[in-house]
Amino acid sequence: MRGWWREISGLVLPVSCGGCGRPRVELCQECRVALYGGVPRRVRPAPEPAGLPVVHAAAAYENAVRAVLLAHKERGELGLAGALGTALAGAVREGAVRAGTVAGSLLLVPVPSARRAVAARGHDPTRRIARAAARELRRDGVRAQVVPLLRQRRAVADQAGLDARSRQTNLAGALEVVAGGERLLAAGRVVLVDDLLTTGATLAEAARAVREARDAPRGAGPDPCGRVGFAREGGGQAAVVAVSPSAFEINRNSR
């Protein structure tokens, strides 16, 4: 009976692998291995933008991984968020282990998407993946929660086609911490999360916004710098599902 129902549902609601197109499966085993079957690596784009946090990535942005990310992001195949979250959780965990912060409380702060992009897609892919990653981490005993602390405070141009320097100029000063977010920064170790790293300009700008909020004048009390984990001129942690292949290859052996 169950097999019959799968056959009928496959005809009425056809499903194919988001990575390779194999029929009757949302994501095949081979594509799962490509997405999160390896050891996450620390990655650095070249040139590396000033203030970029320490970034770990689960996979290179190519072949099946690229297809899965685009299927979720642009075609609304929301069922892929779980697998993408597993990949992101692995990158977060690896970075936390390396920094010695896995035992603490992790605040996953997604890089915000432009409002027009969210409206056009009908969902916020990075936030959805971050929530799936937090659930995966909690199942493994890691205290993690998603805190959408960042927002765009001005419009930015489409990043497609821009080189590294142009992207940095486009994003300079574009992000800020939401009102009241400064208090939440003291609740745990901030890990910036995104689906993809290309030049690093977006994560560097997100880190700047967090540092600025942390350093803003506030009432007397202990400095949360140690918990926030973003030094004035850099530092901090970030994790992404995928990174451009060139950056991944450069850092393949850096663990």
Buried (B, 14 or more C-beta within 10 A) or exposed (E): EEEEEEEEEBEEEEBBBBBBEBEEBBBBEBBBEBBBBBEBBBBBBEEBBEBBBBBBBBBBBEBBBBBBBBBBBEEEBEEBBBBBBBBBBBBBBBBBEBBEBBEBEBBBBBBBBBEEEBEEBEBBBBBBBBBBBBBBBBEEEBBBBBBBBBBBEEEBEEBEEBEBEBBBEBBEEBBBBBEEBBEBBBBBBBBBBBBBBBBBBBBBBBBBBBBBBBBEEEEEEEEBBEBBBBBEEBBBBBBBBBBBBBBBEBBEEEE
